[in-house]
Amino acid sequence: MQLSLLLLLLLLPGSPAAPGMEDAAFPHLGESSQPLPWACPPRCSCPRADMVDCDGRDLRVFPNNITRAAQHLSLQNNQLQELPYNELSRLSDLRTLNLHNNLISSEGLPDEAFESLTQLQHIYVAHNKVRYPPEPHPRLDLAWPASHSTECRGDSTGLEGGHQDQYVVLPQLSVAPQFLPRSLRVADLAANQVTEIFPLTFGEKPALRSVYLHNNQLSNAGLPADAFHGSEAVTTLSLSNNQLSYLPPSLPPSLERLHLQNNLIAKVPRGALSRQTHLRELYLQHNQLTDSGLDATTFSKLHRLEYLDLSHNQLAAVPAGLPRTLAVLHLGRNRIRQVEADRLRGARGLRYLLLQHNSLGAAGLPAGVLRPLRGLHTLHVYGNGLERVPLALPRRLRSLVLPHNRVAVLGARDLTSTPGLAELNLAYNRLASARVHRRAFRALRALRSLDLTGNQLTRLPSGLPIGLHTLRLQRNQLRALEPEPLAGLDQLRELSLAHNRLRVGDIGPGTWHELQALQVLDLSHNELSFVPPDLPAALEELHLQSNRISHVGPEAFLSTPGLRALFLRANRLHMTSIAPEAFLGLLHLHVVDTTGNPEQVLVQLPPTAPRRPRAWGP
């Protein structure tokens, strides 16, 4: 009777279960009544029912229990060598497949693997040419036998006799899949060893937008003429860092960005770009283009082209037929000797013209040759052989960059055609003070940055624009500073006078008086024997390294209460060379550099300073 009553109580609803008899199908006390989480492969995470993240889990075998509902599968940064058809074919709802940075070879990427992925939109198979130390595991049969492999360490190949840390070089991803799903939108096969693609690798895909094939081994023979037939929506194609010898024909007419830099291209066949009327950016730098490899029609049909990079080629002239829409033209590091007016006449919308490191001599930029470019904003011509500033430049020019030329004269009217100039860089030319006219800069009322580094100036130029923010005069032959050239520069924020021959006695009284906004002053690498007096009150950063300073008195920084950083390294300071009172009142000072002096320097700051400065010894 008692046994029957006990069994009845156990069967009643709500009766407590006996220990060890819990039903796993029902929630237990204290547990959530929500459904169990969806299935997820071991060592992976599944933040959503349609997402499986196995990134960087050192997987060597494709997971075999991925949910059929998965739409986004990340397997990047593992050691997978193959995609098993039987596993991949189950995932018919897959939208994104990321296989970046694995060990997958062409043999491990069978064509039939993608037949069932009719919804796939994004596939990433970049960087599948990794080397790693061999270890026994179930898929090692795909690697070359260690006894027959090429042994290598680091980036070099060859025999390293007797070394224990041998690496096995796996078969590479050298052939693209013959078929990828029609639904594809983005395909990334970059940074492999691909030498061949097929008509249906990227062809017949009406939704395809972006294809990345850079850093492979593709030659023109590996690109079929119909490689993009039926893919009329491709806007981005990257073929840079391959072995193409001429611009591929039959490129998608929908292209907006085409990357072909770092190839072996010597010729753009006539009509090769005649259908790409939507192209906005074209990258052809670091190739082997010569004038004979281009003609007047090469770029003439590109009515939307804005950016063209032809730098690092072998061009001797500016290409003809440039479109009116072009905004940036990069021709640096070619062999251009002269810019002809008729070559730029069509590119009237040009804003940035980069001609650095060519062979432009004294007559390389004839007067007025750039005048038709009314909207030109920036002109880079550094590293040429120009002997004067080009005359009759466009009035709206804002940046003129001319360092490393042979400019030895700056006349009164050389810069009058560019009143809107904001940046002028004449560094490392041959300008001497006697050949810089006192009115040379008077017309430049909008000038904010002037760089005269590395010339032969013995005194500050006269007539500097009062709106200057930055003035660089380092590496000249300045022996004296007078207040007159700096008068009115009350907006100057940075002044560099490093690597000159300045002594404190040659800095005239009142030199710094009108520099009310100066925050950075560089007087390093001069011949100063002590800290110059009466420095600007707004100064925050003072460079005095590599001078002859042997003593810092108690009043050295009375005029600079906002000083934040002080550099005194490589002077002649000893342990007690800095007066204890020198830093009184410098509440913002947090860097004091005294390295490279004969002795470790004792630095004392007032206790009210918010941060303890970094004070270094030798």
N, C-alpha and C positions, 0 to 999 in steps of 0.2 A: 504493500500500500504506500509506504513512504517513497519507494523507488518510482512508482507511477506518478506520484504527485510532483516529484522533482523533474521528471521528463516533461510533464505538462507545463510547468513553470518555464522551462527552457524554451519551449515552443511558442509561448505567448508573445505577441508583438511587444517590443520595447524591453523584453527580458534581457538582462545582462548576459553576455557570452562568457562561457567558462574560459579561463586562461588557456592559451594554446589552441583554441578552437575558432579564432577569428576568421571570417569570410573575407577573402581579399577582394571580392567583387563589390563590397560595400564600404562606404567611408567609416573610419574609426572615430572614436571620441577625440575631439580636439583637432580633427583634420578638416580641410575644406571639402565642401560637397561639390566643387567644380569638377568638370571632366578631367581625366588624366591628360597630361601634355601629349602632343603629337610625337610620333616616333622620330628619333634623331640618331644618326650614326655615332658610334663611340668616338670620343676625342674631338667631336665637332660641336658647334652650337647652332641652334635653330630658333632665332628670335621671333620668327613668324612661321605659320604653317607652310608657307610657300617659299621659305628661305632657308638654305643650308650653307653654313659658313665653316669651311674646313681649312681656312687660311693658316699656313705656317704650322701644321701639325706633324710634320715629318712623315707624311703618308707615303707609302711605297706601292700600295695597292689601292685601286679605285674602290671606294666604299660600296658595299653590296646591299645595303638596306636603306637607301635613300627613298623617301616617300615619293609616290607617283605624283603627288600634288605640287612638288617642287617647281618653282618658276625661276628661281635665282640660285645658282650653285657656284660657290667660290672654292676652288681647289688650288689657288695660287700658292707659290712658295712652299712646294712640297718636293717629293722625289718620284713622282709618277712617271712611268715610262711608256704606258699604253692606255688607250681607252677601250675597254671591253665592250663589244657591240651589244651583248646580251643585257648588260647593265644600263648602258646609255639609251638603248631602244625603249626602255620602260618609261623614260622621262619625256613623254610626248608634249607636256605642257611647258617645257623649259623655255624661258625667255632670255636668260643670261647665263653664259658658261665661261668662267674665268679659269684658265689653265696657265696663267702667266708664271714664268720662272719655275719650270719643272724640268724633266729629262725626256720629254716626249720626242721621239724621232718620227720620220716619215712612216716607218713600218708600224709604229704604235698609234698612228692616226689614220685608221682605215676609212676609205670613202663611205662605206656602208654605215659607219657609225653615226652619220648625220641624217640618214634617210628618214628616220622617224621623227626628227626634231623639226616638225613643220611650223612651229611657233617661234623658233629661235630668232632673236633680234640682235643680240650682242655676243660676239665670241672673241676672247682674248687668249692668244697662244704665243705671246711674245716671250723672248728670253728662254728658249728651251734648248740651250747648248751649254749646260752646266757640267763641270767636272767635279768629281767628289771621290774621296777614298773608298775603294771597294769594300763592302761588307756582305757577308752571306745573307741573302734574303730571298723570298719566293720568286722575285722577278729578275734575279741576277742573270738569267739566261739571255736577256736582251743585251747585256754588256759584252764587250769583247773579252775573251779569256785573258786573264792577267799575263799569262806566259807568252801571249802573242800580241799584246797591246803595245802602243807607244807610251813609254813612261814619261811623265812630265811633272813639273812642279811649278806653281805660280802660273805665269803666262808663257813660259818657254817650253819647248818640246825637245825631246832628245833623251838619251840614256843617262841616268844618274846611277852609275854602278854601285850596287850594294846598298843603296838608300832604302830604308824601311818604309818611308811615307810615299808610296807609289800611288799614282792616280790612274784611273781607267778613263779613257776618252770614249764616251758612248757614241753610237750612231746619231747623226744630226738630223734635224728637221730641214731637209734639203729640197723636198718637193712638196708643194702645197697640195691640199686635198683636191681631187678632181671635181668634187661636188660639195657645195655648201648650200644650206637651205635657201629657198626663194624668199623667205620672210626676213632675211638678214638686213640689219640697218647699219651695224658697225662691225668691222672685221679688223683685228690687230694681229698680224703675224710678224711684227718687227723684231729685230735683233735675233735672227736665227741664221741659217745658212741656205736659205731658199734660193734655188737657181732656176726654178721653173714653176709657172702657174698655168692653168688650163682655162679653156673658154667658159666652163661652168663654175670655176672657182669663185669668180666675182660677176660673171655675166648672167643675164636673165634674172636680175634682182631689182624689181622696180622700186623697192623701199630703201635700197642701200644708199647711205649718206657719206660714210667715212671709211677709207681703206688705208691702213698703215702697213707699209712694207719696207720701211727704212732699215738700214743696217743689216742688209742681207747680201747675197752674191748674185743678184739678178743682172743678166746681160740682156741686150735686145732680143737675142735668140730665145730667151726664156719667157718673153712676153708675147703671146699670140696677138695678131692684129685685131681679133674680135674679143679681147680680154674683158671688155666692159660693154659688149653688145647687149642691149636690153636693160641696161642699168642707167637710166636716164636721170637719176636724182642724185648722183654722187657729187658732193660739193667739196670734199677734202680728200686729196690723194697724196700720200707721202712715199716717195721713191728715193729719198736721199740716201747717201752712203751705200751705193750699189756700184755696178760696173757697166752702166749704160754708156754707149758711145755716141748716141744721137737721141734727140727727143722722140719718145715713142709716138707712133701715129695712132689715130683712132682713139684718142683720149675722150672721156665723157664730155659732151658739150655743156653739161651743167656745172662743171668745175668752177669753184670760187677760189680755192687755195691749192696750189700745186708746188710741192717740194721736190726739187731735183738737184739740190746742192750736193757737193762731194761725190760726183760721178766722174766719168771720163768723156763727157759730152763735148764734142768739137764742132757739132753742126746741128742747127735746127732746120730740118727739111722744109722746103717751101710749102706753105699751106698747113703745116703741122698744127698751128694754133688758129686756123681760120674759123673753126666752129666754136671755140671756147669764148664766146662773147660775154659770158658771165664772170670770167676770171677777174679776181680783184687782187690777188697776191701771187707772184711768181718768183720762186727762189732758184736761181741758177748759179750761185756763187761756188767757188772752188771747183771749176771745171776746166776745160781746155778750149774754150771758145775763142776764135779769132774773127777778124772782120769778115773773112770769106765764109764763115759759118753762119752769118746772119745776112739778111737782105732788107730792103726797104719795106717789105710786106710782113716781116716776121711778127711785129707787134702792132701793126696798123689796124687790125680788126678787133683788137682787145679794147672795146669801147668803155669798159668799166674798170680797167686796170688802174690800181692805186699804188701798188708797191712792186717795184722791180729791183731785184738784187742780182747784179752781174759782176760783183767784186771777185777778186782773185781769179781772173781769167787772163787772156793774152790779147785783149782788145787794144788797138792802136788809135781808135777814133770812137767818138760817141755814136751809138747806133742810130740809124735813120728810122723814120716812121714811128716815132714815139707818140702814144695817144695823148689827147688833151686832158684826159682824166687823171693822168699820173701825178701822184703827190710826192712819192719818195723814189729817188733814183740813186742807187748805190753802185758806183763805178770804181771804188777804191781798189788799189793794188792791181792795176792793169798796166798798159804801156802807152797810155794816151799822151801825145806830145802837144796837141793843140785842140781847143774846143772851137768847133765851127758853128757859126750862128744858125745856119740853116738846119743843123741837126736838132736844135732845141726849139725851133720855131713852133712846132706843133704841140709841144708839151707846156703850154702856157699856164697850166694849173699847178705846175711843179712848186712844192714848198720846201723840200729838203733835197739838196744836191751834194753828194758825197764823192769827192774826187781825190781823196788822200792817197799818197804814195803812188803817184803816176810819174810821168816824165815831163811835166809841164815846165818849160823853161821861161826865159824872160818874155817871150811872146806867146806863152801857152794860153793865156786868157786875154785876148785883145780887148781894148777899151770898148765898152758897150755891148759885148757879146752876150751878156746875161741880162741886159736891160729889158728884153721882151718878157722875161719871167717876172711879171709884176707882183705875183703873190709869193715870191721866194722868201722863205723865213730863215733858212740855215744854209750856209755854204761852208763845206769842209774842204780845204785844199792843203792840209799840212803834209809835210814830207815830199814836197816837190822842189823845183828850182826857181821859184818866183823871186824876182829881184825888187819888185815894188808891189804895193797893195793894188789889186785890180781896180781899174778906174771905171766910173760910170756904172756902178752896181745898182741893182733894183732898190728903189727908195724905201720899200717896206722891209728890207732885210733886217733881221733881228739878231742873228748870230753869225759872226765871221771868224772862222777858226783857221789860222795861218801859221802855226808853229813849225819849226824845222824847215824853214825856207832860207832864202838869202837876202831878205829885205834889209837894205842898209840905209834907206832914206824914207822919211815920212814928211811929205810936204804939207803946206798949209791947206791945200784943196784936195788932198788924196782921199779924204773921208767925208767930204761935204755932200756926196750923193746919197749917203745913208744916214739921215738924221734920226731915224728910229732905232738905230743899233743899240742893243742892250748888252751884248757880250762881244768883246773884241779880244782875241787871243793872238798875240804876236811873239809868243815865247820862242826862245832859241832861234833868233835871227841874228842879224849883224848890225843892230841899231846902236849908234853912238850918240851921246848927248848933243854933239855939235850938228848932227844931221836930222834931229827931230825938231821940226819947226814949233815955235812957241804957240802957234795957233792950230796945231795939228788936230787937237781934240775938241776945239771950241764948238763945233757944230753938233757934237754928240751929246745932246742934252738928255737923252733917254738912257745913256750908258750906265749900267749897274756893275759890270765886271770887266776889269782891264788886267790882262796878264802880259807882263813884259819880262818875264823870267828869262834868264840865260842870255841876255844881250851884253852890250858893252857900255852901259850907261854909267857915268861918273857922278851924275846929280839927278835929282828928281825932275821929271818933265814939268813944264809950265802949262798953265791953262787946263788943268784936269777938270773934267765935268763934276759939278757940285753934287750930282745925284749918285755918285759912286757908292756901292756897298762893299766891294771887294777890290783891293789893289795888291797885285803880286809883283814884287821887284827883286825877288831872291836871285842869287847867282849873277849879280852884275858886278860893277866895280865902284859902288858908291863909297865915298870917303867922307861925306858931310851931309847933314840934314839941316835945312833952313825952314822956317815957318811959312814963308810965302807960297811955295808950291802946294802946301797942304791947307792953305787958308780957304775957308768956306766948305770944307768937306765934312759937314756936320752930320751926314748920313752914313759915313764910312764905318763899317762894322768889323772888317778884317783887313789887316795890313801886314804883309810879309816882307821883311827886309833881311832875311837870313842869307848867309853865305856872301857877305860883302866885306868891306874893310872899315867898318864904322868904329869910332872911339867915342867915349862919352864927351870928351872935350870938343868934338866936331859936331855935336848935336846942339844946334842953336837954341837959346832961351825962347820959350813959347812955342816950340815946334809942335807940341801935342795939344796946345791950348784949345783949338777949335774942333778937335776930334771928339766931340761930346758923345757920340754913339759907339765909339770903338770898343769892341768886346774881345777881340783876339789880336795880339801883337806878337810877331815873331821876330826877335832880334838875335836868334841863335847863330852860331858860327861867324861871329864878328871878333872885334878886338876890344870889347868893353872890359874895363877894370873894376867897375862897380855898377849897381843898379841905377839906370838913368833916373834923374829926379823928375817930379811933376808929371808923372804918367797920367793918362786920362782916367777920370773918375769912374767911368762905366766899364772899365777893363775887368774881364772875367778870367782870361787865360793869357799867361805871359810866358813866353819861351825865351830863356836866357842861356840855354845849354851851349857848351863848347865855346865859351868866351875865356876871359882871363880874370874873372871875378874871384877875389880872395877875401872879401869882407862884405857883410850885409849889415848896415847900420840900423839903429832903432827907428829911424824915420824913413826907411826905404819905401814903405808901402802906405804911408799916411794918406796919399792921394787916391788910393785904390781900395776903398772899403768893400767892394763887391767881388774881390778876387776869389776865384774858386780853384784854380790850378796854377801851380808855379813849377817851372822846370829849370833846375840849376845844375843838372848833371854835367860832368866833364868840365869842371872849372878848376879853381885852385883853392878850394875851401878846405879848412881843417875842422877839427872837432868843435871848436868854440868860435868859428868864424861868423856865425849868425847870432846877432844880439838877441838876448831873451825877449826884448820888447818888440822885436821886428814884426811879429804877427799879431800884436794887440789890436783888437777891433776888427780883425778879419774873420767875421763870424761864419762866412760861407766857404772858407778855405777847406778843401778836403783832399787835395793832392799836392804833396811837396816832394819833388824828385831830386835827390842829391847824389845819385849813384855816380860812380866814375870819378870821384874826387880823391885827393891824396889820402884823406882819412875819413872815417865814418863821421858824419856830421850830426851834431846834437840839435834836434829840432824841438822847440817848445811852443805849444799853442795854449792860448788862454782856455780855462776850463769851460767857458761859455760856448765854445765851438760845438755845433750840433753833431759833427762827425770827427772822429780822430783821423788825421791825414795819414796817408801812406808816405812815410819818410824812410828812404832807403840809404844804405851806406854802400861802400864800394863792394 
